[in-house]
Amino acid sequence: MAKNKCPECPKCLPGWLVQFGDLMSLLLTFFILLLSMAVMDKKKVEEYFDIMRKAMGFLDKTADVREQTEEHSNNKSNSDSDDNMTAAEEGVEEASNEIKEIVEMANDTAADQSQVMQITKGKNEFVLDIPSTIMFKPGEYKIDNPASKRFIAKIARVIRTMPQTFSIEIIGYTDNGAFKSDKIPRDDWDLSALRAIEVVKELIKNRIDPAQLKVSAFASYHPKSEVASDNRRVEMRFFSENNQSDILNEENFFDRLEEK
């Protein structure tokens, strides 16, 4: 009697699939363990899923594509604005601290402690208040004092390390003494303007780009206090304009001069 032939067995799955299945089981167990140890915040999870949907291009049926695009653009511009504001504020803080050290050293050696320089900080700006008696003789506008020239040279060294997005406004003031003369300066307007211009020229001598500088003069019409000596002053206003781009890599004014 002939023996029955054993039926052929079906082909087995590849051997690597067993190891792959074990790996997936271990991974699943690992993530379940992580999930069991985590504290689930429903609100945050919903926010994450919403971010994922938007990042992958999935929108709700009721969503308007134009609105979503505008919202994304506004969020991006606001974020960029905040970053620029932070950079400007950091630049103002760093520069003002360096100039403050120079001012404190000058004040310590001042002969008249009632006439000392002061720094006032504002948003994205700071102002250095210099009494006119420190730099100028009464009724004159020329800077002849070597100590004053050295002081301006030290300020210029700090300015050269600042980003060129900073502008410097030199502002001249006088008291209400109604200065009059037949020669230049003829009145308080001439005196306040010429003193501001003299400081600007001294900064340019110390390699400050003229494009960063601005001159203003108010004579006696913006008094600081009721004390006349407080109103005779020159201010250096350092400020950062938000609508300017960072032009550190642009060609400097003095570089252009050296090429000619």
matplotlib code that plots the C-alpha trace (Angstrom):
import matplotlib.pyplot as plt

x = [0.0, 1.5, 2.1, 0.2, 2.5, 2.8, 1.3, 3.7, 3.9, 3.3, 6.4, 7.4, 7.8, 11.4, 13.5, 14.2, 10.5, 10.6, 13.3, 11.5, 8.3, 10.2, 11.7, 8.3, 6.9, 9.8, 9.3, 5.5, 6.2, 8.7, 6.3, 3.5, 5.9, 6.7, 3.0, 2.1, 4.8, 3.8, 1.3, -1.2, -2.4, -5.4, -5.0, -1.4, -2.0, -4.7, -2.4, 0.4, -2.0, -3.3, 0.3, 1.1, -2.0, -1.1, 2.5, 1.5, -1.0, -4.2, -6.9, -10.4, -13.3, -14.5, -11.0, -10.1, -6.7, -6.2, -6.9, -4.5, -1.8, -2.3, -2.2, 1.1, 2.6, 1.5, 2.9, 6.2, 6.5, 5.7, 8.3, 10.9, 10.0, 10.4, 13.8, 14.9, 13.6, 15.6, 18.8, 18.3, 17.7, 20.8, 22.9, 21.6, 22.4, 25.9, 26.9, 25.5, 27.4, 30.7, 30.1, 29.0, 32.4, 34.1, 31.8, 32.3, 36.1, 35.8, 33.4, 35.8, 38.5, 36.2, 37.2, 33.6, 31.4, 28.3, 28.9, 29.2, 28.0, 24.9, 23.4, 19.7, 18.3, 15.1, 13.6, 16.2, 18.2, 20.3, 21.4, 24.7, 24.3, 27.6, 27.6, 29.1, 31.6, 33.4, 34.2, 33.8, 34.8, 32.0, 30.6, 33.0, 32.4, 35.8, 37.1, 40.6, 40.9, 43.1, 41.1, 37.9, 39.4, 40.6, 37.2, 35.5, 38.2, 37.2, 33.5, 34.4, 36.2, 33.0, 30.9, 33.1, 32.3, 28.5, 26.4, 25.9, 22.2, 22.9, 22.6, 24.1, 22.4, 24.4, 22.2, 23.3, 21.5, 22.1, 20.5, 18.2, 20.9, 20.1, 23.7, 24.5, 27.6, 28.6, 30.8, 30.0, 28.5, 26.0, 23.3, 22.1, 21.1, 24.5, 26.2, 24.2, 24.4, 28.2, 28.9, 27.0, 28.8, 32.2, 31.5, 30.4, 33.6, 35.7, 33.9, 34.6, 38.3, 38.1, 36.8, 33.1, 31.1, 29.3, 26.3, 25.6, 25.7, 23.1, 23.1, 20.3, 20.2, 17.5, 19.2, 17.4, 14.0, 14.3, 15.4, 16.4, 15.7, 15.3, 19.1, 20.9, 24.1, 22.0, 20.7, 24.1, 24.8, 25.5, 23.7, 24.8, 21.7, 22.4, 19.4, 18.6, 16.0, 13.9, 13.4, 17.1, 18.8, 22.0, 24.7, 27.8, 29.1, 28.5, 31.4, 32.4, 32.8, 36.5, 37.0, 35.7, 38.0, 41.1, 40.3, 40.4]
y = [0.0, 3.3, 5.9, 9.2, 12.1, 15.0, 18.1, 20.9, 23.5, 27.2, 29.4, 31.0, 34.8, 36.2, 35.9, 39.6, 40.3, 38.6, 40.9, 43.9, 42.9, 42.6, 46.0, 47.6, 45.9, 47.3, 50.8, 50.6, 49.5, 52.4, 55.0, 53.6, 53.9, 57.5, 58.3, 56.7, 58.9, 62.1, 64.7, 65.4, 68.9, 68.9, 72.5, 72.2, 69.0, 70.7, 73.6, 71.3, 69.5, 72.8, 73.9, 70.6, 70.9, 74.4, 73.5, 70.6, 72.7, 71.2, 73.9, 73.6, 73.5, 76.9, 78.5, 81.1, 80.5, 84.3, 84.9, 82.2, 83.6, 87.1, 85.9, 84.0, 87.1, 89.4, 87.0, 86.8, 90.6, 91.1, 88.6, 90.2, 93.6, 92.3, 90.9, 94.2, 96.1, 93.8, 94.3, 98.0, 98.1, 96.0, 98.3, 101.4, 99.7, 98.6, 102.0, 104.0, 102.0, 102.5, 106.2, 106.4, 105.1, 107.8, 110.5, 109.3, 109.6, 113.1, 114.2, 112.9, 115.2, 118.2, 121.4, 122.6, 119.7, 121.8, 121.5, 117.8, 115.7, 113.6, 110.7, 110.3, 107.0, 106.7, 104.1, 103.2, 106.3, 108.1, 111.7, 113.0, 116.4, 118.5, 121.9, 124.4, 125.6, 122.3, 122.8, 126.5, 129.8, 132.3, 133.7, 131.6, 128.5, 127.1, 124.1, 125.0, 123.0, 119.8, 118.0, 118.6, 117.3, 114.2, 113.6, 113.9, 111.5, 108.9, 109.3, 108.8, 105.5, 104.2, 105.5, 103.6, 100.4, 101.0, 99.8, 102.4, 102.1, 104.6, 108.3, 111.0, 114.4, 117.3, 119.9, 123.4, 125.5, 128.8, 130.6, 133.5, 136.1, 137.6, 137.4, 140.1, 140.9, 142.7, 139.8, 136.1, 134.7, 137.6, 136.2, 133.1, 131.3, 131.7, 130.6, 127.5, 126.4, 127.1, 125.2, 122.1, 122.4, 122.6, 119.3, 117.7, 118.8, 117.4, 114.1, 114.0, 114.6, 111.5, 109.4, 109.5, 109.1, 112.4, 110.5, 109.5, 113.1, 115.7, 119.3, 121.1, 124.4, 125.8, 128.9, 129.7, 128.3, 124.8, 125.6, 122.7, 124.5, 127.9, 128.0, 129.8, 127.7, 124.5, 125.8, 126.6, 123.1, 120.9, 117.5, 114.4, 112.4, 108.8, 107.0, 104.0, 104.3, 101.1, 101.7, 101.5, 98.2, 97.0, 98.6, 97.5, 95.8, 98.9, 101.0, 103.6, 107.3, 107.3, 104.2, 106.0, 108.9, 106.6, 105.0, 108.3]
z = [0.0, -1.1, 1.6, 1.5, 0.4, 2.8, 1.3, 0.6, 3.3, 2.3, 1.9, 5.2, 5.6, 5.3, 8.4, 8.8, 9.3, 12.7, 14.0, 12.5, 14.4, 17.6, 17.1, 16.5, 19.6, 21.7, 20.3, 21.0, 24.6, 25.0, 23.8, 25.9, 28.9, 28.0, 27.6, 31.0, 32.7, 30.9, 32.1, 29.3, 28.8, 26.5, 25.5, 24.6, 22.7, 20.7, 20.0, 18.8, 16.5, 15.1, 14.4, 12.7, 10.5, 9.4, 8.9, 6.7, 4.7, 6.2, 6.7, 8.1, 5.6, 6.8, 6.7, 4.1, 2.5, 2.1, 5.8, 6.8, 4.6, 5.9, 9.5, 8.9, 7.3, 10.1, 12.7, 10.9, 10.6, 14.3, 15.3, 13.1, 14.5, 18.1, 17.2, 15.7, 18.7, 21.1, 19.1, 19.1, 22.8, 23.5, 21.3, 23.2, 26.5, 25.6, 24.0, 26.9, 29.4, 27.6, 27.3, 30.9, 32.1, 30.1, 31.5, 35.1, 34.7, 33.3, 36.1, 38.8, 37.5, 36.9, 38.7, 39.1, 40.4, 39.8, 36.1, 35.3, 32.4, 32.6, 30.7, 30.2, 28.8, 26.7, 24.5, 21.8, 22.6, 25.2, 25.6, 26.8, 28.4, 28.3, 30.1, 27.7, 30.3, 29.9, 26.2, 25.4, 26.8, 27.5, 24.2, 22.1, 19.9, 19.2, 21.1, 22.1, 25.3, 24.8, 27.5, 25.6, 22.4, 24.2, 25.6, 22.2, 20.8, 23.5, 22.6, 18.9, 19.7, 21.2, 18.3, 15.8, 17.5, 17.3, 14.4, 11.7, 12.3, 15.1, 14.4, 16.5, 16.8, 18.3, 19.8, 20.9, 23.6, 25.3, 28.3, 27.9, 28.4, 24.9, 23.6, 21.1, 19.1, 15.9, 14.9, 14.5, 16.6, 16.6, 18.8, 20.7, 17.5, 16.0, 19.3, 19.8, 16.2, 15.8, 19.0, 17.8, 14.4, 16.2, 18.1, 14.8, 13.1, 16.0, 15.6, 11.9, 12.6, 14.7, 11.7, 12.4, 9.3, 8.6, 7.4, 11.0, 12.3, 12.5, 13.9, 15.7, 17.5, 19.8, 21.3, 24.6, 23.6, 25.1, 28.7, 30.9, 34.2, 35.7, 36.4, 33.5, 33.8, 33.3, 30.0, 28.5, 27.2, 24.2, 23.9, 22.1, 21.3, 20.2, 18.7, 16.6, 13.9, 13.4, 9.7, 9.0, 7.9, 9.3, 7.1, 9.0, 5.8, 3.6, 2.5, 5.1, 4.2, 5.0, 3.0, 0.0, 0.6, 0.9, -2.5, -4.3]

ax = plt.figure().add_subplot(projection="3d")
ax.plot(x, y, z, "-o")
ax.set_aspect("equal")
plt.show()
